[in-house]
Amino acid sequence: MKRPLATIAIVTLLSGCAAIGGNGKGARNVQYDFGPLPATAPAMAAQLPPLVVPDVTGPASLDHERMMYRLNYADPLQARFYAQNHWASTPLQLITQRLKARIAQSGAKVLSTTDASNGVYLLRVDVDDFAHVFDSQARSTGLLRLRASVFDGSRFVDQKTFVHAAPAASADAAGGAHALAAATDAVSADIVAWIASLPPKK
């Protein structure tokens, strides 16, 4: 009788370990991106000048496909990663693609760094945090915090920090992915509105 009981205990333990960092449904190697571009363009789009938009930068923890989450109620200093769920590309790449797409959707011309000239604003974005954050076991959000800076050639124009925490519909990787996509869209819209409010180039 001891051997079957031990086997049951081991299976139970492994099942519990598999659930940690999974999506709660036993799925394996699930990949997420931000989905289709929202149909609604950001506000104040008509006032946007052409922009050079380099790839966004950020910490090394965002330069791979792993999906990060934090249990703020347990230890906010510990970065954790979902075991069975990943991004389709790195978060930095996903944010870059979405930001460029949202700016282009607004009607502005989005240029690459090879197209840079003294007559075009350059938008530089540095991501500080991008994670599925749990304030309790039942409540979590997709948190995006970044700094956006605008340059006119070598001249600094302005800088602003943007933060958005979108509520997650479920306490798993799927909920976190949807919330982080929503947070990225919200911040992108805020960046569009902010750039539109800057003084026009002379």
The 8 nearest C-alpha neighbors of each residue, nearest first, counted from 0:
[[1, 2, 3, 4, 5, 6, 7, 8],
 [2, 0, 4, 3, 5, 6, 7, 8],
 [1, 3, 5, 4, 0, 6, 7, 8],
 [4, 2, 6, 5, 0, 1, 7, 8],
 [5, 3, 7, 1, 6, 2, 8, 0],
 [6, 4, 8, 2, 3, 7, 1, 9],
 [5, 7, 3, 9, 4, 8, 2, 10],
 [6, 8, 4, 10, 5, 9, 11, 3],
 [9, 7, 5, 11, 6, 10, 12, 4],
 [8, 10, 12, 6, 11, 7, 13, 5],
 [11, 9, 7, 13, 12, 8, 14, 6],
 [12, 10, 14, 8, 9, 13, 7, 15],
 [11, 13, 9, 15, 14, 10, 8, 16],
 [14, 12, 16, 10, 15, 11, 17, 9],
 [15, 13, 11, 17, 12, 16, 10, 18],
 [14, 16, 12, 18, 13, 17, 11, 19],
 [17, 15, 13, 19, 18, 14, 12, 20],
 [18, 16, 14, 15, 19, 13, 21, 20],
 [17, 19, 21, 15, 16, 23, 20, 14],
 [20, 18, 16, 21, 17, 15, 82, 81],
 [81, 19, 21, 82, 18, 83, 80, 22],
 [22, 20, 18, 83, 19, 23, 82, 81],
 [21, 23, 171, 172, 24, 173, 26, 20],
 [22, 24, 21, 18, 25, 171, 26, 19],
 [25, 23, 22, 26, 21, 18, 27, 171],
 [24, 26, 23, 27, 22, 21, 18, 17],
 [27, 25, 24, 29, 22, 28, 83, 21],
 [26, 28, 83, 29, 25, 84, 21, 22],
 [29, 27, 83, 84, 30, 26, 85, 82],
 [28, 30, 84, 27, 85, 83, 26, 31],
 [31, 29, 85, 86, 87, 84, 28, 32],
 [32, 30, 86, 87, 85, 176, 29, 33],
 [31, 33, 87, 34, 86, 30, 93, 176],
 [34, 32, 180, 35, 31, 177, 93, 176],
 [33, 35, 32, 36, 180, 31, 37, 177],
 [36, 34, 37, 33, 38, 32, 97, 180],
 [35, 37, 38, 34, 100, 101, 97, 33],
 [38, 36, 39, 35, 40, 184, 101, 34],
 [37, 39, 36, 40, 35, 104, 41, 101],
 [40, 38, 37, 41, 36, 104, 42, 105],
 [39, 41, 105, 104, 38, 42, 101, 37],
 [42, 40, 188, 105, 44, 191, 39, 43],
 [41, 43, 44, 192, 40, 188, 191, 105],
 [44, 42, 45, 192, 46, 195, 41, 191],
 [43, 45, 105, 42, 46, 47, 41, 106],
 [44, 46, 43, 47, 106, 105, 107, 195],
 [47, 45, 195, 44, 43, 48, 196, 107],
 [46, 48, 195, 44, 45, 107, 194, 49],
 [47, 49, 50, 107, 46, 108, 120, 195],
 [50, 48, 108, 107, 109, 119, 47, 120],
 [51, 49, 109, 120, 121, 110, 119, 52],
 [50, 52, 110, 121, 111, 109, 112, 122],
 [51, 53, 122, 111, 50, 121, 110, 123],
 [54, 52, 112, 55, 111, 123, 51, 122],
 [55, 53, 95, 56, 52, 92, 91, 124],
 [54, 56, 124, 95, 125, 91, 53, 123],
 [55, 57, 125, 126, 54, 91, 124, 58],
 [58, 56, 126, 125, 127, 61, 59, 55],
 [57, 59, 60, 61, 62, 127, 56, 126],
 [58, 60, 62, 61, 57, 63, 56, 91],
 [59, 61, 58, 62, 63, 67, 57, 65],
 [62, 60, 59, 90, 63, 58, 91, 89],
 [61, 63, 59, 89, 60, 91, 90, 58],
 [64, 62, 89, 61, 65, 60, 90, 88],
 [63, 65, 89, 86, 88, 85, 66, 87],
 [64, 66, 85, 63, 86, 67, 80, 81],
 [67, 65, 85, 80, 81, 86, 64, 84],
 [66, 68, 80, 130, 79, 65, 131, 81],
 [67, 69, 131, 130, 79, 132, 80, 78],
 [70, 68, 132, 78, 71, 79, 133, 75],
 [71, 69, 133, 73, 72, 75, 74, 132],
 [72, 70, 75, 134, 74, 73, 133, 69],
 [71, 73, 70, 134, 135, 74, 75, 133],
 [74, 72, 70, 71, 75, 135, 69, 134],
 [73, 75, 71, 76, 77, 70, 72, 69],
 [76, 74, 71, 77, 70, 69, 73, 72],
 [77, 75, 74, 78, 71, 69, 70, 73],
 [78, 76, 75, 74, 79, 69, 70, 71],
 [77, 79, 69, 68, 76, 67, 80, 75],
 [80, 78, 68, 67, 69, 77, 81, 70],
 [81, 79, 67, 66, 68, 82, 65, 20],
 [20, 80, 82, 84, 66, 83, 21, 67],
 [81, 83, 20, 84, 21, 80, 19, 17],
 [84, 82, 28, 21, 27, 81, 20, 29],
 [85, 83, 29, 28, 81, 30, 82, 21],
 [86, 84, 30, 65, 66, 64, 29, 31],
 [85, 87, 31, 64, 30, 88, 32, 65],
 [86, 88, 30, 31, 32, 85, 64, 89],
 [89, 87, 86, 64, 92, 90, 93, 63],
 [88, 90, 64, 63, 92, 91, 62, 93],
 [91, 89, 93, 92, 61, 94, 88, 62],
 [92, 90, 94, 89, 93, 55, 61, 95],
 [91, 93, 95, 89, 90, 94, 96, 88],
 [92, 94, 90, 96, 95, 91, 97, 89],
 [93, 95, 97, 91, 92, 96, 98, 90],
 [96, 94, 92, 98, 93, 97, 54, 55],
 [97, 95, 93, 99, 94, 98, 100, 92],
 [96, 98, 100, 94, 99, 95, 101, 93],
 [97, 99, 101, 95, 100, 96, 187, 94],
 [100, 98, 102, 96, 97, 101, 103, 95],
 [99, 101, 97, 103, 98, 102, 104, 96],
 [100, 102, 104, 98, 103, 99, 97, 105],
 [101, 103, 105, 99, 104, 100, 107, 98],
 [104, 102, 100, 107, 105, 106, 101, 109],
 [105, 103, 101, 106, 102, 40, 100, 107],
 [106, 104, 44, 102, 103, 40, 107, 41],
 [105, 107, 103, 104, 44, 45, 108, 102],
 [108, 106, 103, 49, 47, 105, 102, 48],
 [107, 109, 49, 103, 50, 110, 106, 48],
 [110, 108, 50, 51, 103, 49, 107, 52],
 [111, 109, 51, 50, 114, 52, 108, 112],
 [112, 110, 114, 113, 51, 52, 53, 115],
 [111, 113, 115, 114, 53, 51, 110, 52],
 [112, 114, 111, 115, 110, 116, 51, 53],
 [113, 115, 112, 111, 110, 116, 51, 119],
 [116, 114, 112, 113, 51, 119, 111, 117],
 [115, 117, 118, 119, 114, 152, 120, 51],
 [118, 116, 152, 119, 151, 115, 120, 153],
 [117, 119, 116, 120, 151, 152, 200, 115],
 [120, 118, 117, 116, 50, 49, 121, 151],
 [119, 121, 151, 50, 150, 51, 149, 122],
 [122, 120, 51, 150, 149, 50, 52, 151],
 [123, 121, 149, 52, 148, 51, 124, 120],
 [122, 124, 148, 147, 149, 121, 53, 52],
 [123, 125, 147, 55, 146, 148, 126, 56],
 [126, 124, 56, 146, 57, 145, 55, 127],
 [127, 125, 145, 57, 128, 56, 144, 146],
 [126, 128, 145, 144, 57, 125, 129, 58],
 [129, 127, 144, 143, 126, 130, 145, 142],
 [128, 130, 143, 142, 144, 127, 131, 126],
 [131, 129, 68, 67, 142, 132, 141, 128],
 [130, 132, 68, 141, 175, 140, 142, 69],
 [131, 133, 69, 140, 139, 68, 130, 141],
 [132, 134, 139, 70, 135, 71, 138, 69],
 [135, 133, 71, 72, 139, 138, 132, 70],
 [136, 134, 138, 133, 137, 72, 139, 71],
 [137, 135, 138, 133, 134, 170, 139, 72],
 [136, 138, 135, 170, 139, 133, 134, 169],
 [139, 137, 135, 134, 136, 133, 140, 170],
 [140, 138, 133, 132, 167, 134, 166, 170],
 [141, 139, 166, 167, 165, 132, 164, 131],
 [140, 142, 179, 178, 131, 165, 164, 175],
 [141, 143, 164, 130, 129, 163, 140, 131],
 [144, 142, 129, 163, 128, 162, 182, 164],
 [143, 145, 162, 128, 127, 161, 126, 129],
 [146, 144, 126, 127, 161, 125, 160, 147],
 [147, 145, 160, 125, 124, 159, 161, 126],
 [146, 148, 124, 159, 158, 123, 160, 125],
 [149, 147, 158, 123, 122, 157, 124, 146],
 [148, 150, 122, 156, 157, 121, 123, 158],
 [151, 149, 155, 121, 156, 154, 120, 152],
 [152, 150, 120, 154, 153, 121, 155, 156],
 [151, 153, 117, 154, 150, 120, 116, 121],
 [152, 154, 151, 150, 155, 117, 156, 121],
 [155, 153, 151, 152, 150, 156, 149, 157],
 [154, 156, 150, 157, 151, 149, 153, 148],
 [157, 155, 150, 149, 154, 151, 158, 148],
 [158, 156, 149, 148, 155, 159, 150, 197],
 [159, 157, 148, 147, 149, 146, 160, 156],
 [158, 160, 147, 146, 161, 148, 157, 145],
 [161, 159, 146, 145, 147, 162, 158, 144],
 [160, 162, 145, 144, 146, 186, 159, 163],
 [163, 161, 144, 143, 145, 160, 164, 186],
 [162, 164, 143, 182, 142, 165, 186, 144],
 [165, 163, 142, 141, 140, 182, 166, 143],
 [164, 166, 141, 178, 140, 182, 181, 163],
 [167, 165, 140, 178, 139, 141, 168, 164],
 [168, 166, 140, 174, 178, 169, 139, 175],
 [167, 169, 174, 166, 170, 178, 175, 177],
 [170, 168, 174, 167, 171, 173, 175, 139],
 [171, 169, 174, 139, 137, 167, 168, 172],
 [172, 170, 22, 174, 173, 169, 175, 23],
 [171, 173, 175, 22, 174, 176, 84, 21],
 [174, 172, 176, 175, 171, 177, 22, 169],
 [175, 173, 169, 167, 168, 171, 177, 172],
 [174, 176, 172, 178, 131, 173, 177, 141],
 [177, 175, 173, 179, 178, 174, 172, 180],
 [178, 176, 180, 174, 175, 179, 181, 173],
 [177, 179, 141, 167, 181, 175, 165, 180],
 [180, 178, 141, 182, 176, 181, 177, 175],
 [179, 181, 33, 183, 177, 178, 182, 176],
 [182, 180, 178, 184, 179, 183, 185, 177],
 [181, 183, 179, 185, 165, 180, 184, 163],
 [184, 182, 180, 186, 181, 185, 187, 179],
 [185, 183, 187, 181, 182, 186, 188, 180],
 [184, 186, 182, 188, 183, 187, 181, 189],
 [185, 187, 189, 183, 188, 184, 190, 182],
 [186, 188, 184, 190, 189, 185, 98, 183],
 [187, 189, 41, 191, 185, 186, 190, 184],
 [190, 188, 186, 192, 187, 191, 193, 185],
 [189, 191, 193, 187, 188, 192, 194, 186],
 [192, 190, 188, 194, 189, 193, 195, 187],
 [191, 193, 195, 189, 190, 194, 43, 42],
 [194, 192, 190, 196, 195, 191, 189, 197],
 [195, 193, 191, 196, 197, 192, 190, 47],
 [194, 196, 47, 192, 46, 193, 197, 191],
 [195, 197, 193, 194, 192, 198, 46, 43],
 [198, 196, 194, 195, 199, 193, 157, 156],
 [199, 197, 200, 196, 195, 201, 194, 156],
 [200, 198, 197, 201, 48, 196, 195, 46],
 [199, 201, 198, 118, 48, 120, 151, 119],
 [200, 199, 198, 118, 151, 119, 120, 48]]
